[in-house]
Amino acid sequence: MENRKRPFEVVVTPGDSFHTPDKRVSAVRLPDSHYMRWGVEETCRYLRSEGLAEWEDTFRAQKITGVGLRYLNDADLEKIGVQYLGDRLAILHSLRKLWQIEAELNKVFNDPIHGHVELHPLLIKIIDTPQFQRLRSLKQLGGTYFVFPGASHNRFEHCIGVGHLAGQLVKALNERQPELLISHRDILCVQIAGLCHDLGHGPFSHMFDGQFIPKARPGITWKHERASLDMFDYLVNDNSLKPVMEQHGLVLSEDLVFIKEQIAGPLDPSGAKGKKWQYKGRPENKSFLYEIVANKRNGIDVDKWDYFARDCYHLGIQNNFDYRRFLKFARVCEVDGQKHICTRDKEVGNLYDMFHTRNCLHRRAYQHKVGNIIETMITEAFLKADGHIKIEGSGGKLFTLSTAIDDMEAYTKLTDYVFEQILYSSSPELAESRQILRNIICRRLYKCLGQTQTEEPLDVTRENIQSWEAELAQSIPQSGRQDVSLQPEDFVVNVIFMDYGMGVKNPINSVRFYCKDDPTKAIQIRKNQVSKLLPETFAEQLIRVYCKKTDDRSLEAAKKHFVQWCMDKDFSKPRDGDIIAPELTPLKDSWSHNNEGEGGEGGSSRRGNLVNGQEKAKVQLNF
């Protein structure tokens, strides 16, 4: 026990074997030498040791002690008489060293994605709370785990990874551009925001706020980002972390706001309407800090970097984007009066690959047709169980699955475990929910009838989907089996919007680059300057239809209903339409062409004549 109280000494006894420690100290110092305890003379002595003796009298006259060092900034130094910018930067650089000499122990996590991750003691305080530990019980990919056996990772490790990468990026910018005057407070706040950005996720992650809550409580607009802010406030207050944050140099009136703004954007955008700068946590000259955790400008942020690498690793899918390369080239440039994170011009192709990787993950995993219908079935089970699951919240008040989001004490207790709670229950009220979950476990799933697309994306509401399900039941084909009765409740319609992260916009148009000849000047690179093989559109809408009846006769009839419905709605031909309803597909002229929509022979081309006055054969390429 005595050795544990003296972390700066290593005691070796015979028989001790070498081991890798999980904690590290960046410098060995006596506990009473901590700068927070310095008086004026100790502060001046430090200035002398750093070759800054000329400013001793200034610091002595202002009675600056160790406690005050944490609050000094460039404007303060100029105010007390440090006239030249070079002198101020030299002083700030020396003071910043103090932050890098921590008296407390950092903790090292061995992460399969990022290797050994070292986190600041304040981050460990946050991690070691019930609100953060709850993330261990929330699957990162929700129902996708029922399709990909390796996708068992949770929000806990993802958040640690994002906190680590946030620190990596802000520290890289600080080292590369000291003129940005990134403070210790800035670094800590960015790391905390990365660590806490997903605190508000519910059971099965995006299924909860994307499917369950909109159906259980259609009158409210609620997203997990909003809950992350509420859970962060609850975490800080419930664990009495404000004094600890102040002890580590945070200014709560500014920094708590800054942390939450990084997660969800401006906290009161309506109140700041008309103002150019809507954030309150940091001034406009620190605008680039808001692009690290959740980049509202172009979507390039450390959240994506972690889940690309982590999800690909667990899904068994190749990740074609290496965030380490972006870290090497990231720098801040001024764009339209604001400072933004830019990268080298030669990296533009890699960024297109990054968004292509995102699209591939959605297409192959996140929007997998089996994973989606499993989440639909889980949502149905939760809806039927909603009023019968009671969770105790603040003041002993009881909440349901859908109302737990109104009370963070109750929400802390709501995790993926509710699936097993229903599955293994014996309550008669949960019988229907229990049966749906048993069907999932036994792989008795709803069957996918097919997938179609609209010519242009539609604004789809819950009412639209319900009317489509009714139309599917009524779309009885003229030929085929007629002795099967299908009802609207036998169909499930899923509408999926696939994009590059910014709707129909090209996100690269919002990225700025720099050349090696002038790394201070930000430039824009258009798509036609990169390659002609890049996508022409950046968003599409997919419509999938499932049938709850799984017997052969019902499925055969439902597939014909689906094909007939696609014809009636003038949607694209289902991929296997010729197989499931060969007697129907020839009836629609636009479906009879082999190259529908591709501008090939027999189809219409969006480009028209590619080369005026030349035969098609002259512009075809043979491989």
Secondary structure, 3 states (H helix, E strand, C coil): CCHHHCCCCCCCCCCCCCCCCCEECCCCCCHHHCHHHCCHHHHHHHHHHCCCHHHHHHHHHCCCCHHHHCCCCHHHHHHCCCCCHHHHHHHHHHHHHHHCCCCCCEEEEEECCCEEEEECHHHHHHHCCHHHHHHHHCECCHHHHHCCCCCCCEHHHHHHHHHHHHHHHHHHHHHHCHHHCCCHHHHHHHHHHHHHCCCCCECCEHHHHHHHHHHHCCCCCCCHHHHHHHHHHHHHHHCCCHHHHHHCCCCHHHHHHHHHHHHHCCCCCCCCCCCCCCCCCCCHHHHHHHHCCCCCCCCCCHHHHHHHHHHHHHHCCCCCCCHHHHHHHCEEEEECCEEEEEEEHHHHHHHHHHHHHHHHHHHHHHCCHHHHHHHHHHHHHHHHHHHHCCEECHHHCEECCCCHHHCHHHHHCCCCHHHHHHHCCCCHHHHHHHHHHHHHHCCCCCEEEEEEECCCCCCCCHHHHHHHHHHHHHCCCCCCCCCCCCCHHHEEEEEEEEECCCCCCCHHHHCCEEECCEEEEEECCCHHHCCCCCCCCCEEEEEEEEECCCCHHHHHHHHHHHHHHHHHHCCCCCCCHHHHCCCCHHHCHHHCCCCCCCCCCCCCCCCCCCCCCCCHHHCCCCC
